[in-house]
Amino acid sequence: MKLRNTAIALGIGAATATGLSLLKVNKDLVVGSTAVVMGAGLMIALKEKNDLNLKERNYEYFFNRAQDKLELADYEGAIIDYNKALELSPKEICLVYSMRGNAKRNLGDFDGAISDQNKALDFDPLYADGYFNRGIAKFKKGDFDDAIQDYSQVLKINPKDSDAFFNLANVKKEIGDIQGACEDWRKAADLGDDDATQFLREHCE
């Protein structure tokens, strides 16, 4: 099975730029030795912007550290950091739930993994990676029919997802549908998947 553990963390460039812009306004208000006091509204806006920047930076820190731990197979540590990232209410909430689900899957907690993918999909029913990762967990749990449904849903969202065709073929092979598996490996191979090309040679020719 092909896995998806890559992700993009929240960028803070735009928020930081806005904060710096406000600071520049404050600096420009100083003329010689006479300082013009900022209005309370601007001060509150600047504080709220700084708080937002700090929250986003903290989210980035915990999310990226979780990703590093996932790569190092420290799945329990990754889950702790994903939990902290979720507490900060990131914009990429689907992504964090999905990645935490992958960590749970790697620990053998397939029900927990499926639950997290469900949460990701509750926020965005068109989140293809949620179906993809849920399909892996269902496959490992032995729910082959449900795994087929999830990979089929990925392909409805993105008909050119070679990884989904490859994994769908592997599920079909597992249930004895060699003809169906060969058809899907061929589709994946046509999309440039070298592993699928190899499987075609081994199982379909």
Sequence and secondary structure as in RCSB ss.txt:
>XXXX:A:sequence
MKLRNTAIALGIGAATATGLSLLKVNKDLVVGSTAVVMGAGLMIALKEKNDLNLKERNYEYFFNRAQDKLELADY
EGAIIDYNKALELSPKEICLVYSMRGNAKRNLGDFDGAISDQNKALDFDPLYADGYFNRGIAKFKKGDFDDAIQD
YSQVLKINPKDSDAFFNLANVKKEIGDIQGACEDWRKAADLGDDDATQFLREHCE
>XXXX:A:secstr
            HHHHHHHHHHHHHHHHTEETTEE    HHHHHHHHHHHHHHHHHHHHHHHHHHHHHHHHTT H
HHHHHHHHHHHHT  TTHHHHHHHHHHHHHHTT HHHHHHHHHHHHHH TT HHHHHHHHHHHHHHT HHHHHHH
HHHHHHH TT HHHHHHHHHHHHHTT HHHHHHHHHHHHHTT HHHHHHHHHH  
